[in-house]
């Protein structure tokens, strides 16, 4: 299956093997002996947000971070207090100052949820704890108790890393934790879990875990780490041809793999974690992907900004992978720092939301202090509601004439959501795509083609819904598929020649051949999602599309003609006093009832007739009522 693509030893990049120690563990070990520092509080408590955010912003708050004045609470939804450290028996090794009343109070004042994080590092310790029902029960009781003691709103489970031997035990642990929180009267307490970019040990039962966790925080950092053989981006967005010799893994590939294991709705539970830090390497040369002689540790965003401001370094930006870096020479060797800034993070956020994720997060809060630009970016993220470009899955290009020809370029595709299609589940096609909408109102065959190119590979996919699991047909160049009346999406997607997307310009030809003897829509009707309909606001009156709000021959309903001298206003005949007939009750064929639904014998689709007293301005409503009263009096006489 496609999900098996990301396994230990896959790809060509030894530089991207499984990290022996994550940044979470490394920095916890660095600071574990430090006492809890006094919190620096703002002069006034933050105000709660007035608008509910559309997305989650989830920030890890390490206990050694003391300054609360630099956190923009309005751009944050969740704070994960880091951490209470556990051992293999489930005993607390250190609370590191929890409960942290000042942090929790500040967060709650701003309407930000607080999760308390519990850490356990080492596969053997995780297996020992999770595979013992007794240890699981004891650990869970401790977790619930500490959450309550610190007035937290939920818990974050950071067990790194879960191996295959602990798969069932870890699943049981998470299920029992959810049940324990419910039983303790905390049904609204949320559970998040820190997850790797690659499930190296095949220890995660995704469907079972997503059923009991609220948030799946992917630690989208460590693609290049302290033990990497080459220098490169910690939060690698994608792999381009110039990076392929030393890299095979990236954010894009991680999301493509996880998406094969989840439904579209479950994708919304994923939070993509970005690094507010980078790494400094001593390298053999000045170029990208240079071999690493040594690594000098993590460099926070704030430290990178300070380096650039001090000068003496050459600032660079790699457009292909959307990542800043800088270099300089020292002691006869080259030094390189790869980090993330507002531009590279914006690219990652764009991909996260294009993939349909529920939010983003970071390691770690205050690693950007005192700078504001990363908070400014998060302000935009929380608001959401970005304009969807034409060609996106939510705004497909409408094919309104056939045969159809179009020329575009997947390098700038409007969407990047579909990854592995159900009609060819092992074919990686997680590059950018263009989406077209085709409506057909009679059975027939959809025919589509793109040329075969030597240097790029756009592929064709026919879907019955905007879901990669709704794939009807796929082909590299020529697609032919019998269909029934309905709405279909044709996706021109980019094949990935692992790990590089083969994107570029293409020419699409599309046509539809009706089945012999089948009938389509009448000339005056439009095909919409398999049905022959009139345009917005118009009614099908058998041989034409009519505005029954204003047409005097079809006023309020098909065939309901107004009297001579009358006009049709908002579906009612008004004006005219000559008593010549032809209106309601006599010549018009409509019911005398002011709420009449149509003419006698009209077999067409009919718009509902409005009451003039409800919908017309007062003067017109009065005229309409007088006219109806006059006709009723004539009928009675």
Phi, psi and omega in degrees: 000163183298325182297340180281359181294328182261085178230164180304131177088357180285158178077193186246000193255100174296336180295342184246031174291172184301126177299136179286333180212126180284167177296328178299310181291317183300316183283329175296316179296326180293326187250002192297335181272356184280143175284164176289122182281151175302137182282137174267113187260149174292162182296328180226151178295143177294152178270143178295149180291147180264341180244129180288126182292150178277341186226165178265137167238115192243112184247129172283131180244097179293144185299334182281357175272124188252336190272114177264356182281343184261004177269124177270094188298330182293343180256019184227141175249328182226137172243122178260103181289127189238120355201167167263123186266132182248165171245184186293340177273351183090007177282152177281123175279315177203140175270345179053034176098000175285140002289141181250086189297321183296314181296314182296318181296316179297315181297314182295324178299330181269000182080021180262131178285148178242124170253136174264130186267137175244126185247142171212121184246139178112122184299322182291321178294320179297317179297316181298319180289309189287333182273002177250113178303324180294314180293322177300312183297317180295317181296317181296320177299320178296316181299312181297318181297316181290324176299315180293319183297327182262005179059036177280163182261351182183187182228150174242125180258115181241082177255116185234123350242151183279120179267173181300328181293339181256005187306305182291321180294319179293321177300315179298320179302312182292322178295317180290328176296316178299315180296321181293320177297318178297314182295333180274006178086025180237057181295338180269356177293130182266151176242126171242158176222141175279131185233151181280164175288336177225129176280073188303319185269003182054044184260000186251116173273092193300312183297317180293320181290319181292341178286338185238354177251151178272321186224135180247095186274106178277121179283087187280048180213155185104009174298320164243130190224190186295334181258011182293146178282346181225157175277143179182179184292132176298319181250060188306119181288309183205172178246123176258171186302323182286345176263344187304328179296338184235002184215144173226345185252151183195170174305314182301316182290323176301311181294322178298321181288312180298325183295334179291341183262358188230159171276168178300323180292322180291334176303331182292347177273353180277133169248126179268118180272131180248157180271128168267033180208166173223200180222147175257129180239145165267123190236164181279343181208179183268351188277170178291148181070018182298146177297140182266123174279322182200164173235141189256009176107179180283147178236114180292164177303318180299319180293322178296318178299321180294320177300315182294322180292328182287337179083182180083004177233157179257113181281135183228164173213127179266109184295324184297314180258005176053062182214132175278155173199166175215159186216158176196168177254139181208128178059031178083001179238159173275145172241139176229138172238123174251126184214184177239144175232189185297328180289313181290324178292324176300321178296321179291319178296320178301315180294318180302315183279333173294331177277359176082025181283163183272345181179182177226164179205186184208151162246110001217164178301142179076001174287354177252356185296142005261021187282152187254345192293329179287328173292320178302319179296319180292328174305316179292323180298316183296324183294318182066203177069029179298151175294130179269123183286154175299136183100352174285158181298333179269355178213063186295157175288121184278124176272106186251355175222146179229144354295159188237139177227138180210147178230125181213189184221123181288347175301328180241034180304147186284345187220156175209069187242318183279134187237300176232121186270146183297334181279354173204070195294344180257008181263115182284117180222054185258024170280188181286155185221161169243138185242131180243149179246128179233121176257132178232142184241020172205153179296148181177201184232127173274130180236126180221151179207148168227148178294160172271122183251147181284335189242005179205161189216080172279133181242156185255139179219132176251122183242150175265355179199162180283063184212133181293344176273001179254032184280128178264324183202153178213145174203155179290329187220316184231126183238135176220121186217126175288137182221159172261169177306138181161190179249133182229151176246130173254121183248123171263105187246164185260122174290144179250113175274090195323122003254017191259132176287129181266072186266164178156187184288152178210163173236126182251135170239132186223137178211168178224129180248110180295151173294142178303135178085352179275154181244139176262204182279151171299158186302328185273356181256160179243142177277124180226108177053037176095358180240143177273118188222163170275171177290173181304131176082000181250155182242139177281111180254032172095319179224004180197158173266126191235144172269097183288357174280336187226350183278117184293338177275344180219064188272108181086337180194158179300131176081359181271090185273141176281158175296160176302133180090347178271156173240162179257118180234117178054040174084012180225142178281130182225157180079177179080122181227016185278352176064030184279359176083191180086000180263206182295137176095324180245276189273341188278343179076006181260160177294152174289344181296131181298338179258021184307141186262004179156175183277157178293131175079002179280115183265008183273173173293137188233134172280145179296142181271130182276154171282124181300329181292339178272317195255338184272152169304158189305314183297313180293323179297319179297315178299318180297318180293320177298318180297317180294320178297319179298316181292323179294322180296319179297320180295320180295321179292000000 
